Amino acid sequence: MPWGLRRAEARRFPDPAARSGDPAHAARLSTYLTDLLAQDGLGPPAGMASGHSYGEMALSLLPAEPVDALVLAYDIPDIEPGRATATWLSHVCPGGPMAFAVSDQGRAGAYTGLRLLRDYALSGTYVRALLVVAEQSSLPYDPGVPVEVPAAHCAVAVHFGPSLLEAGAPRIVRGAAPDDLVEILGAVEDATVVLGGHLAGVDVKADRVVLADPGQPMTGVWEAMASVDGPVVVADYDPALRYLCVSAFG
């Protein structure tokens, strides 16, 4: 059986992480961020009490069955930078998977993570795989450049392994425009197309189109995919980096 999508589970977290309300943690985080921001002439951090921890979010989505490989993909920094979250997840996830994180690629981070997991699986090394895509809605400082901050804390666990919904190699097109998706996809039949917020106006040819929540820049398409049955194509666009990302399952 080919390697592909088995299932996806999404969850939003209405409350901040327990650690965010810890005064000792807040003091250490404030010192850490203040020192980093001062190097770039940026002001001190604020509003850290509303943030969330990617480790805490991912923990609630870990499966009961063993996993061979785990990738955590994120864009907005974790409110708990002192923990090597992927390493910690390897320790608490059944199977003790090989685990690492992908960041600093905008929305493309999740697609890069999927490509790595697919390559490992096709080599016969790690077949049972878990991609965790997460974003928390607190950015406690001005980064000095335009950033889309998510509206809610959200994480999605995407499970891969032997499946009829075979995962093709993800495409990340650099220097693209949103309308380039029409040519890339062509006519999509017998499948659902999930579009990220910046692709909502693109006239794709498909039997069914689902629009992701535009308030969730990183997790939106994966959260929407979790509610779709059968073959699905997921597409997203990062306007800051001009990355057009596409993944097909089944």
LINNORJO-V91693 format. One line per field, one symbol per residue. burial: + if it has 16 or more other C-alpha atoms within 10 Angstrom, else -. A space follows every 50 residues. Layout:
# LINNORJO-V91693
burial: ???
This chain:
# LINNORJO-V91693
burial: --+++++++++----++-++----++--++--++--+------++--+++ +++++-++--++----++++++++++++++----+++-++--+--+++++ +++-+++++++++++-++-++----++++++++++++++++------+++ -++++++++++-+++++++++++--+-+--+---+--+--++++++++++ ---+-+--++++++++++++++++++-+--+++++++++--+++++++++
